[in-house]
Amino acid sequence: MMEFEYFKPKNLFKAIDLAENFKINKKFLAGGTDLLVRMKDNLIKEENIIDLKDIDELKGIWEKDDEIEIGPLTTFSEIIESEILNKFSPLLVLASKKVGSPQIRNKGTIGGNICNASPAGDSIPPLFCEEAKLILISKNGKRIVDIENFFIGPGKTIINDNEILYRIVIKKWRDNDIGFFNKLGQRNALSISIASNCVKIRKENGKVLDIKIALGSVSPTVVRAKRIEEEIKNLKNFDEDKLFIISSLVSKEIDPITDVRGTREYRIEVSKYLLFESLVNLLNR
Amino acid sequence: MKKILINFKLNGENIVDEVEVNKTLLEYLRENLRLTGPKEGCSKGECGACTVLINGETFNSCLVLMPEIQNKEVVTIEGISRENPLILEYLIKEGSFQCGFCAPGIVVSLYSFFKKFKKPTILELKEAISGNLCRCTGYKKIVDAAKKYIDERF
């Protein structure tokens, strides 16, 4: 295990102060399920670890009019058990159930998953479908960023050295919203996604009013498949042959890598079928 | 490495100790206290052999830094064994373990699970031990034992 200085600020102001002090020479510790593994492998250059776990302002799930605010230190177990999220954002709950294992979900946090910026982070595709807004805080105040603009590459985000993720804001689901999260891993538990997709649809009288498709693990960041969304909106019926042709267009929306979990070619091929499965599941149910 | 004063409860006893901040809970339990029930398998949170309870929930102790357990309540397999929970009998009777390396973690996960679920389904049961890898038995005899325990107990 690497050596480091450990800080555990009791409130947000102290954390902001520390961030301001250390700038790039610090890492925030949220759940630590990814960070600790990297610290053990001496992959962390930063010398100061700021543990955010004592900051109550960063934990919780709040209902605010037609929105829900989530504190970044909320664990996946808390998300899965949240009455508010089960009612108003079931897609995030569904995806959270696919994260790691019970032990990992008890410790891993949604804010950590976002700020780690892995293209395979399972909580990120549903947040793309919800068009989540992220509130970042620093001594200069708050700023709001669309989740789609937050990531710039694997492990890279637009967050500044002195900023902390403060809130994740999503809109509540309406009655006619439906969604599906489809993940291919090497096994059910404890697997890193090879490819995943998340689809949210607003349907009325058999017509698709709105659709959002987010793809995980198949590009440097999670991406929306906007061309496919448009094709689906224009459909008169949901004939499976047609849905398959449209799903195949996914190869034009992604840019996967080859790694130990799968080759680029495999990821492209499997993405078509995964998306087809999700679309059939939602449109023809 | 800098040390920090840690105050926590372990298997019902208060512990106050000066510990290096970069020590994991698993290292502290095994190396400092010689509590070798929790095992080091992967050290990455993937195998679950080091599972312990912190405030009643299951955690991989290899992914917990000592400063993180300040004022918390930790229970290891040693603490659970003292209570001699009935599930142990079922696991032994069914011959659920071969090499035994995963056993402490699986027992901790099952113990925590049966505290929470009064009449669990098999699917919930399998989910509860999904963070614990076993390379000998293919889980069947573990699930069989837990199934019998549920059927006869509830």
Boltz contact constraints between the chains, C-beta under 6 A:
constraints:
  - contact:
      token1: [A, 1]
      token2: [B, 22]
      max_distance: 6.0
  - contact:
      token1: [A, 3]
      token2: [B, 1]
      max_distance: 6.0
  - contact:
      token1: [A, 3]
      token2: [B, 22]
      max_distance: 6.0
  - contact:
      token1: [A, 6]
      token2: [B, 21]
      max_distance: 6.0
  - contact:
      token1: [A, 6]
      token2: [B, 67]
      max_distance: 6.0
  - contact:
      token1: [A, 32]
      token2: [B, 63]
      max_distance: 6.0
  - contact:
      token1: [A, 33]
      token2: [B, 45]
      max_distance: 6.0
  - contact:
      token1: [A, 33]
      token2: [B, 63]
      max_distance: 6.0
  - contact:
      token1: [A, 36]
      token2: [B, 63]
      max_distance: 6.0
  - contact:
      token1: [A, 37]
      token2: [B, 44]
      max_distance: 6.0
  - contact:
      token1: [A, 101]
      token2: [B, 130]
      max_distance: 6.0
  - contact:
      token1: [A, 101]
      token2: [B, 131]
      max_distance: 6.0
  - contact:
      token1: [A, 102]
      token2: [B, 58]
      max_distance: 6.0
  - contact:
      token1: [A, 102]
      token2: [B, 131]
      max_distance: 6.0
  - contact:
      token1: [A, 103]
      token2: [B, 51]
      max_distance: 6.0
  - contact:
      token1: [A, 103]
      token2: [B, 58]
      max_distance: 6.0
  - contact:
      token1: [A, 103]
      token2: [B, 59]
      max_distance: 6.0
  - contact:
      token1: [A, 103]
      token2: [B, 60]
      max_distance: 6.0
  - contact:
      token1: [A, 103]
      token2: [B, 131]
      max_distance: 6.0
  - contact:
      token1: [A, 104]
      token2: [B, 45]
      max_distance: 6.0
  - contact:
      token1: [A, 106]
      token2: [B, 57]
      max_distance: 6.0
  - contact:
      token1: [A, 106]
      token2: [B, 59]
      max_distance: 6.0
  - contact:
      token1: [A, 107]
      token2: [B, 59]
      max_distance: 6.0
  - contact:
      token1: [A, 189]
      token2: [B, 130]
      max_distance: 6.0
  - contact:
      token1: [A, 190]
      token2: [B, 46]
      max_distance: 6.0
